[in-house]
């Protein structure tokens, strides 16, 4: 009985360590602005993005919003530009506008795993999914167990 108790205590300690290590590794990645990588992006848009990223990292979200808006105006077809602008809006608590730009970023960058897998986009769901209703036949018969007659 004594050996068994020791074995259970060791097993419990190992399980607690595994759970703690697993819990630490599942932390969300911090939300960081993206660099503009699309082909044909103007140098101006890249400079605005760099300034916006610096302001965002310094938690000057109002300034970051202005810079990212300029970058987005210079590169309106860039998913990364919309994503960065949405990050700033989200940090300022402008959820409705942020949602619009997060979804626009996902639409403009369909293959960008960083945008699609971002925790920032997660609350807004998959923009390609539409609510689907199940067609249920409405009849006068009550359901039975196993399809057997009553």
C-alpha positions as CSV (number, residue, x, y, z in Angstrom):
1,X,0.0,0.0,0.0
2,X,2.8,2.4,0.8
3,X,4.5,1.8,-2.6
4,X,1.3,2.2,-4.3
5,X,0.6,5.5,-2.6
6,X,4.1,6.8,-3.6
7,X,3.5,5.7,-7.2
8,X,0.2,7.6,-7.3
9,X,1.8,10.8,-5.8
10,X,4.6,10.7,-8.4
11,X,2.0,10.1,-11.2
12,X,-0.1,13.1,-9.9
13,X,3.0,15.3,-9.8
14,X,4.0,14.4,-13.3
15,X,0.4,15.1,-14.6
16,X,0.4,18.5,-12.9
17,X,3.7,19.4,-14.5
18,X,2.4,18.3,-17.9
19,X,-0.8,20.3,-17.5
20,X,1.1,23.4,-16.5
21,X,3.6,23.1,-19.4
22,X,0.7,22.5,-21.8
23,X,-1.2,25.5,-20.4
24,X,1.8,27.8,-20.9
25,X,2.3,26.8,-24.5
26,X,-1.3,27.5,-25.5
27,X,-1.1,31.2,-24.9
28,X,-2.5,33.3,-27.6
29,X,0.0,35.0,-29.9
30,X,0.1,38.8,-29.5
31,X,-1.6,40.8,-32.2
32,X,1.0,42.5,-34.2
33,X,0.7,44.6,-37.4
34,X,1.8,42.9,-40.6
35,X,4.3,44.2,-43.2
36,X,2.9,44.8,-46.7
37,X,4.0,42.0,-48.9
38,X,1.7,42.3,-51.9
39,X,3.3,42.9,-55.3
40,X,3.1,46.4,-56.6
41,X,2.8,48.1,-53.2
42,X,4.0,51.7,-53.2
43,X,7.0,52.8,-51.1
44,X,4.6,55.4,-49.5
45,X,2.3,52.6,-48.2
46,X,5.3,50.8,-46.8
47,X,6.5,53.9,-45.0
48,X,3.0,54.6,-43.6
49,X,2.8,51.0,-42.4
50,X,6.2,51.2,-40.7
51,X,5.2,54.3,-38.8
52,X,1.9,52.8,-37.9
53,X,3.6,49.7,-36.6
54,X,5.9,51.8,-34.4
55,X,2.9,53.7,-33.0
56,X,0.9,50.5,-32.4
57,X,3.8,48.9,-30.6
58,X,4.1,52.0,-28.4
59,X,0.4,51.7,-27.7
60,X,-0.4,55.0,-29.4
61,X,-3.4,53.5,-31.1
62,X,-4.9,56.8,-32.4
63,X,-1.7,57.6,-34.2
64,X,-1.4,54.1,-35.5
65,X,-5.0,54.3,-36.9
66,X,-4.0,57.5,-38.8
67,X,-0.9,55.9,-40.3
68,X,-2.6,52.7,-41.1
69,X,-5.5,54.6,-42.8
70,X,-2.9,56.4,-45.0
71,X,-1.3,53.1,-45.8
72,X,-4.7,51.6,-46.7
73,X,-5.5,54.6,-48.9
74,X,-2.2,54.1,-50.7
75,X,-2.8,50.4,-51.1
76,X,-6.5,49.7,-51.0
77,X,-6.2,46.2,-52.4
78,X,-3.8,45.1,-49.7
79,X,-5.2,42.6,-47.1
80,X,-2.4,43.4,-44.8
81,X,-3.2,47.1,-44.9
82,X,-6.8,46.5,-44.0
83,X,-5.7,44.0,-41.2
84,X,-3.4,46.6,-39.7
85,X,-6.1,49.3,-39.8
86,X,-8.5,46.9,-38.2
87,X,-6.0,46.1,-35.4
88,X,-5.8,49.8,-34.5
89,X,-9.6,50.2,-34.6
90,X,-10.0,47.1,-32.4
91,X,-7.5,48.5,-29.9
92,X,-9.5,51.8,-29.8
93,X,-12.8,49.8,-29.2
94,X,-14.3,50.5,-32.6
95,X,-15.5,47.0,-33.0
96,X,-18.0,47.4,-35.9
97,X,-15.5,49.2,-38.1
98,X,-12.8,46.7,-37.0
99,X,-15.0,43.8,-38.0
100,X,-15.6,45.3,-41.5
101,X,-11.8,45.7,-42.1
102,X,-10.9,42.3,-40.6
103,X,-13.3,40.6,-43.0
104,X,-12.1,42.8,-45.9
105,X,-8.5,41.8,-45.1
106,X,-9.5,38.1,-45.2
107,X,-11.3,38.6,-48.5
108,X,-8.4,40.4,-50.1
109,X,-5.8,37.9,-48.9
110,X,-7.5,34.5,-49.2
111,X,-4.3,32.5,-48.9
112,X,-2.7,34.5,-46.1
113,X,-2.6,32.1,-43.2
114,X,-1.4,34.8,-40.8
115,X,-4.6,36.8,-41.4
116,X,-7.0,33.8,-41.6
117,X,-5.5,32.2,-38.4
118,X,-5.3,35.4,-36.5
119,X,-7.0,35.5,-33.1
120,X,-8.2,39.0,-34.1
121,X,-10.4,37.5,-36.9
122,X,-11.7,34.6,-34.8
123,X,-14.5,36.5,-33.0
124,X,-16.0,37.4,-36.4
125,X,-16.1,33.9,-37.8
126,X,-15.4,32.7,-41.3
127,X,-16.7,35.2,-43.8
128,X,-17.4,32.4,-46.3
129,X,-19.7,30.6,-44.0
130,X,-23.3,31.4,-44.2
131,X,-25.9,30.3,-41.9
132,X,-27.4,27.1,-43.2
133,X,-30.7,25.8,-42.2
134,X,-31.6,22.2,-42.2
135,X,-34.6,21.2,-44.2
136,X,-36.8,19.3,-41.9
137,X,-39.8,17.5,-43.2
138,X,-42.8,18.5,-41.2
139,X,-45.3,15.7,-41.1
140,X,-48.1,14.5,-38.9
141,X,-46.2,11.4,-37.8
142,X,-44.4,11.3,-34.5
143,X,-40.8,10.1,-34.6
144,X,-40.2,6.5,-33.4
145,X,-37.3,4.7,-31.9
146,X,-35.3,2.8,-34.6
147,X,-37.9,3.4,-37.3
148,X,-40.3,0.9,-35.7
149,X,-44.0,1.2,-36.0
150,X,-46.0,2.0,-32.9
